[in-house]
């Protein structure tokens, strides 16, 4: 009975992961041989992992990445001109912390978006807030936000992202066809040193 009250209190304090760890320990008879500090340490570890996993899922969800790519899945054997030491260095996310930019170029189909999403995925794992957008969609959304008076809110949302990932492939072809002053101003704004 005392255990059930403890579990209910943990749920009331919104410590579901800790309650789950406690129940698992109660159900596992081998835990009886461990000291209190060891058992408590295991429960804290369980809570820590649960919260980190939840935070990473939230960051990945907020990033709205086009592809679920991760650095471990990058194929370096295919001759696409990807320099593995450069990618390993980029995966440390030091360039984000130093407020530097990365531009991935290449012909259609070589995996530029995949590489960018893999770097963004790694950034989310490191606790960095990421936002992915295709350039045409970003320009459209910014244009709509200017029209409906929510431009400041839209810019705040963009500014919260520590890594703003803009997929430019379609935008560059549109600029060649019919350059519009609003689109070019948007490109200049996001190339500023703030990002």
N, C-alpha and C positions, 0 to 999 in steps of 0.2 A: 504494500500500500504506500509506503514512504517513497518507493521508487517512482510510482505513478504520479505522485504529487510533484516530485522533482522534475519529471518529464513535462508535465503540464506547465510548470513555472518557466522552464526553459523555452517552451513554445510561446508562452505569454510575453516573454522578453525578446521574442523574435530570434532565438538562438536555435533554429531548427537543426542546423548541422551538428551542434553540440549535443542536442537531444538524440539525434540519430547515432552519434558516436557512443553516447551513454548506453543506449539500448543494445547496440552491437556488443559492447563490453559485458553487459548483463547476460546476453545470450551465449557468450563465449566462455566456457568454463576454464580455459587456460589463462584467462586474465586474472583469476583469483590469486595466482602465484606472484603477480607483480606488485610492487610497492605502490602506495598511493601516488607518489610523485611521477612514477613511470606511467601509470594509467592516466593521470591528469595530462601529462605531456602528450600522450597519444591522442587524447581528445582535443587538445589545443591544436595539434598538427592537423587533425581532421577538419577542424573549423577553419584553420588558415587556408588549407587547400581548397575547401569549398568556397570560401570568399574570393580567393584569387581566380578560381574557375568562373565564378559568377561575374566578376569584374571583367575578365577577358571576353566572356560571351557578350556582355553589355557593350564593350568597346567595339567588338567585331560587328555587332548588330547596328550600332550607331554609325559605323564606317560605311555601311552599305556598299561593300566591295562587289564589283562585277563578277569576280571569280573567287572561288575558295582555294586560293593558291598558298603554298607555304614554301619557304626557302629550301626545306629538305627535299622537296619534290622537283627541284629544277634539274633538268637534264643537261649536263655539261658535255656529254659525248656527241650530241648532234652538232655539226659545224655551223653555228650561228654567230660566232664571234663573241660569245659571252666569256669574259675573263673571270675565272673562278675566284682568284684572290681579291679582285675588285668587289665581286658580289659578297664575299665573306666579310670584307671590310664594311660594305654598305649595311649588312645585316646586324652590325653592332649598333646601328642607329646613332652613331656619333655625329653624323652629318645633320641629323634633325636637331640634336641638342646644340649644335654650333650654328643653327639657323642657316644652313647651306641648302642649295637646291640641287636636284638631280634631274637630268633630262635624258630620257631613254629614247633613242632614235633607231630606225632601221626600216627595212621594207615591210610591206604588209605580210602578216602571217608568221613572223619570226618569234612572236611571243612578248611584245613590249608590254601589253596590258597584263599578261601573266606575271612578268617580272615585277612590274609596279605593284600588283596586288600581293605578291609574295613579300615584298619589302614592307608594304602596309600591314600585312598580317603579323610580321615580326615586330613592327612598331606597336601594334595592339598588345602583343604578348609582353612587351616591355613597359606597358602602362601608358603609352602615348596615344592621345586622342587623334583619330584619323577621320577624314571625310573624303569619300570618292565621289566624283561627278564627271559625267561626260561633258565636254565643253559646250556643245549646243544646248544641252539641258540646263546647265548652269546659267548661260546667257539668257535663256528663256525665262527661267525662274527669277533671275535678277530683274529682268524687264517687267515681269508681272508684279514683282514686289514694289518696284518704283511706281507702277500704275495704281496699285491698291493701297499704297501708304505703309507697307510693311518692310520697306527697304532697310531701315535701321535694324530691325529684328533679324532679317536675313543676313546682314553683314555681321551682326554679333554671333550668329550661329557659325558662320565661316571663320570668324576670328577665334572662336573657342577651339577649333581644330589646330593641333600642333603640327599636323601634317595634312596639307591639302593636296589631294591627288587629282589632277585634272587630266582626263584622257582627251588629248587634242587632235587625234587623227582625223575625225570628221570635221572639226572646226577649221583646220588648215585647208582642207579642200573647199569648204564653203567660203573662206576668206579669199581664196584665189578666184572663185567664181564671181562673188559680189561682196566686196568689203563694205562693212557697215561701221559707222563711227562708234556705235555702242559696243559692238563686239571687240573692236580694237582697244577701246578704253578699258574694257574688262580684262583683256590680256595684260595691259600695262599695269593695272591695279594689282593683279596677282603676281606680277613679276617684281613687285616692290620688295625691299629688304626686310619688311615686316615678316614675310613668310619665308 
